[in-house]
Amino acid sequence: MNTNPETCRNQNFGACFLVVTDPRPWGAQGYVQIIGSNDRPGGLAYYRARWEEIELIGAAEWIAASLAGETDEY
């Protein structure tokens, strides 16, 4: 799911890709991946979103960094 930046109660999560771990009648619990600093890896930030804060994406596909010699054209 994607958190809608216009309706999200916590703007730190606005327009983030929310991985839903627990759908609920009132909305969904899940997490977003956060970036770290140059010397420390990021982690997960957990969030409880109401249905009016999120939009269904359906399915998403993770694409790792491109291989050497390949273009980034999709």
N, CA, C and O of each residue as an XYZ file, in Angstrom:
296
protein
N       0.843     -1.154      0.000
C       0.000      0.000      0.000
C       0.899      1.230      0.000
O       2.084      1.160      0.324
N       0.322      2.313     -0.358
C       1.043      3.574     -0.378
C       0.308      4.543      0.540
O      -0.915      4.659      0.473
N       1.055      5.244      1.402
C       0.421      6.236      2.250
C       0.210      7.508      1.442
O       1.135      8.018      0.809
N      -1.008      8.008      1.471
C      -1.373      9.193      0.696
C      -0.844     10.430      1.415
O      -1.238     10.672      2.556
N       0.028     11.218      0.799
C       0.604     12.385      1.474
C      -0.428     13.453      1.826
O      -0.178     14.287      2.695
N      -1.575     13.437      1.166
C      -2.609     14.444      1.441
C      -3.478     14.080      2.634
O      -4.054     14.971      3.259
N      -3.591     12.792      2.971
C      -4.466     12.368      4.065
C      -3.721     11.693      5.209
O      -4.337     11.365      6.224
N      -2.442     11.481      5.080
C      -1.657     10.782      6.093
C      -1.539     11.648      7.354
O      -1.130     12.806      7.269
N      -1.890     11.101      8.514
C      -1.832     11.853      9.770
C      -0.404     12.206     10.155
O      -0.167     13.279     10.709
N       0.539     11.338      9.877
C       1.946     11.598     10.189
C       2.674     11.837      8.870
O       2.936     10.892      8.127
N       2.999     13.083      8.578
C       3.599     13.440      7.295
C       4.972     12.811      7.070
O       5.453     12.790      5.937
N       5.611     12.300      8.115
C       6.872     11.579      7.925
C       6.659     10.306      7.109
O       7.591      9.798      6.486
N       5.436      9.796      7.116
C       5.120      8.591      6.366
C       4.392      8.887      5.054
O       4.029      7.956      4.334
N       4.177     10.138      4.736
C       3.468     10.516      3.514
C       4.199     10.045      2.268
O       5.401     10.273      2.135
N       3.497      9.397      1.362
C       4.015      8.884      0.082
C       5.013      7.756      0.250
O       5.846      7.535     -0.628
N       4.945      7.038      1.360
C       5.843      5.884      1.573
C       5.151      4.592      1.147
O       3.926      4.480      1.179
N       5.959      3.639      0.753
C       5.473      2.298      0.432
C       5.327      1.546      1.746
O       6.329      1.254      2.399
N       4.101      1.226      2.147
C       3.808      0.552      3.405
C       3.629     -0.938      3.155
O       2.721     -1.346      2.431
N       4.487     -1.742      3.749
C       4.337     -3.193      3.675
C       3.371     -3.586      4.788
O       3.687     -3.441      5.969
N       2.207     -4.077      4.416
C       1.176     -4.415      5.393
C       1.486     -5.768      6.013
O       1.650     -6.769      5.317
N       1.563     -5.772      7.336
C       1.806     -7.016      8.068
C       0.549     -7.527      8.746
O       0.448     -8.711      9.069
N      -0.419     -6.627      8.964
C      -1.627     -7.016      9.686
C      -2.798     -6.129      9.273
O      -2.981     -5.051      9.839
N      -3.606     -6.572      8.281
C      -4.781     -5.790      7.922
C      -5.803     -5.848      9.063
O      -5.977     -6.893      9.689
N      -6.462     -4.748      9.325
C      -7.446     -4.647     10.405
C      -8.714     -4.008      9.864
O      -8.685     -3.393      8.798
N      -9.837     -4.140     10.584
C     -11.078     -3.494     10.127
C     -10.942     -1.972     10.012
O     -11.584     -1.374      9.149
N     -10.146     -1.344     10.835
C      -9.978      0.111     10.854
C      -8.892      0.602      9.906
O      -8.810      1.801      9.638
N      -8.042     -0.312      9.384
C      -6.934      0.080      8.516
C      -5.909     -1.030      8.427
O      -6.256     -2.194      8.226
N      -4.639     -0.667      8.577
C      -3.584     -1.670      8.454
C      -2.381     -1.293      9.311
O      -2.067     -0.116      9.490
N      -1.720     -2.318      9.833
C      -0.436     -2.143     10.495
C       0.622     -2.608      9.526
O       0.412     -3.572      8.789
N       1.760     -1.934      9.516
C       2.826     -2.334      8.616
C       4.082     -1.535      8.887
O       4.228     -0.907      9.935
N       4.975     -1.570      7.934
C       6.243     -0.862      8.104
C       6.710     -0.270      6.786
O       6.300     -0.693      5.706
N       7.582      0.725      6.909
C       8.268      1.297      5.753
C       9.762      1.134      5.987
O      10.221      1.162      7.129
N      10.507      0.966      4.929
C      11.962      0.863      5.006
C      12.529      2.268      5.100
O      12.158      3.138      4.312
N      13.416      2.502      6.047
C      14.032      3.821      6.160
C      15.503      3.715      5.792
O      16.142      2.681      5.990
N      16.020      4.807      5.254
C      17.428      4.815      4.877
C      18.262      5.131      6.106
O      17.769      5.716      7.071
N      19.491      4.751      6.066
C      20.403      5.055      7.153
C      21.305      6.209      6.784
O      21.011      6.990      5.878
N      22.387      6.301      7.488
C      23.385      7.313      7.153
C      24.501      6.631      6.366
O      24.411      5.437      6.078
N      25.526      7.358      6.023
C      26.603      6.784      5.219
C      27.278      5.596      5.883
O      27.743      4.688      5.193
N      27.342      5.585      7.197
C      28.056      4.504      7.875
C      27.150      3.556      8.653
O      27.641      2.603      9.258
N      25.845      3.792      8.651
C      24.922      2.923      9.379
C      23.748      2.553      8.491
O      23.193      3.417      7.812
N      23.358      1.284      8.485
C      22.210      0.874      7.672
C      20.911      1.400      8.264
O      20.838      1.723      9.450
N      19.903      1.478      7.433
C      18.581      1.893      7.885
C      17.874      0.739      8.568
O      18.486     -0.285      8.871
N      16.624      0.904      8.802
C      15.833     -0.127      9.464
C      14.388     -0.023      9.041
O      14.077      0.451      7.948
N      13.507     -0.471      9.915
C      12.083     -0.450      9.641
C      11.403      0.540     10.570
O      11.735      0.617     11.753
N      10.463      1.287     10.045
C       9.633      2.178     10.847
C       8.204      1.644     10.767
O       7.636      1.523      9.682
N       7.643      1.333     11.905
C       6.305      0.735     11.956
C       5.241      1.826     12.031
O       5.452      2.876     12.638
N       4.094      1.562     11.402
C       3.024      2.557     11.342
C       1.674      1.865     11.315
O       1.519      0.801     10.715
N       0.694      2.481     11.976
C      -0.702      2.042     11.920
C      -1.470      3.101     11.140
O      -1.575      4.248     11.574
N      -1.998      2.715     10.005
C      -2.676      3.663      9.118
C      -4.157      3.325      9.006
O      -4.533      2.159      8.884
N      -4.985      4.354      9.049
C      -6.413      4.170      8.792
C      -6.624      4.004      7.295
O      -5.778      4.413      6.500
N      -7.744      3.410      6.906
C      -8.001      3.166      5.485
C      -7.969      4.449      4.667
O      -7.523      4.430      3.519
N      -8.430      5.562      5.227
C      -8.446      6.809      4.450
C      -7.054      7.393      4.238
O      -6.893      8.329      3.456
N      -6.049      6.856      4.920
C      -4.668      7.337      4.773
C      -3.881      6.578      3.709
O      -2.811      7.026      3.298
N      -4.393      5.444      3.261
C      -3.599      4.575      2.392
C      -4.339      4.257      1.097
O      -5.565      4.337      1.018
N      -3.562      3.898      0.099
C      -4.097      3.514     -1.204
C      -3.507      2.172     -1.596
O      -2.312      1.935     -1.418
N      -4.324      1.315     -2.116
C      -3.885     -0.009     -2.538
C      -3.048      0.082     -3.801
O      -3.479      0.664     -4.797
N      -1.871     -0.481     -3.764
C      -1.019     -0.559     -4.947
C      -1.303     -1.864     -5.670
O      -1.265     -1.912     -6.899
N      -1.585     -2.913     -4.926
C      -1.833     -4.220     -5.507
C      -0.633     -5.106     -5.304
O      -0.581     -5.883     -4.351
N       0.327     -4.996     -6.187
C       1.564     -5.770     -6.073
C       2.727     -4.876     -6.461
O       2.598     -3.980     -7.295
N       3.840     -5.135     -5.849
C       5.052     -4.386     -6.170
C       6.185     -5.374     -6.373
O       6.197     -6.456     -5.787
N       7.114     -4.997     -7.189
C       8.244     -5.872     -7.474
C       9.530     -5.142     -7.125
O       9.774     -4.028     -7.589
N      10.347     -5.781     -6.303
C      11.631     -5.184     -5.927
C      12.620     -5.386     -7.058
O      12.732     -6.488     -7.594
N      13.334     -4.342     -7.424
C      14.350     -4.418     -8.460
C      15.672     -4.021     -7.834
O      15.840     -2.889     -7.379
N      16.601     -4.948     -7.812
C      17.920     -4.670     -7.250
C      18.706     -3.762     -8.190
O      18.314     -3.546     -9.336
N      19.803     -3.243     -7.695
C      20.658     -2.383     -8.515
C      20.981     -3.090     -9.834
O      21.103     -4.314     -9.883
N      21.113     -2.313    -10.880
C      21.386     -2.894    -12.189
C      22.748     -3.566    -12.214
O      23.651     -3.202    -11.461
N      22.878     -4.523    -13.067
C      24.144     -5.239    -13.231
C      25.103     -4.394    -14.066
O      24.667     -3.562    -14.862
N      26.374     -4.599    -13.891
C      27.383     -3.846    -14.643
C      27.148     -4.037    -16.144
O      26.950     -5.163    -16.598
N      27.168     -2.973    -16.895
C      27.010     -3.057    -18.341
C      25.587     -2.981    -18.836
O      25.369     -2.818    -20.037
N      24.593     -3.093    -17.943
C      23.210     -3.001    -18.358
C      22.724     -1.568    -18.224
O      23.242     -0.790    -17.424
N      21.724     -1.239    -19.020
C      21.156      0.110    -18.903
C      20.052      0.091    -17.874
O      19.580     -0.978    -17.487
N      19.636      1.252    -17.430
C      18.560      1.372    -16.467
C      17.226      1.676    -17.132
O      16.347      2.268    -16.505
N      17.059      1.287    -18.375
C      15.815      1.542    -19.063
C      14.801      0.474    -18.698
O      15.092     -0.720    -18.754
N      13.623      0.908    -18.330
C      12.550     -0.028    -17.960
C      11.404      0.147    -18.870
O      10.394     -0.544    -18.732
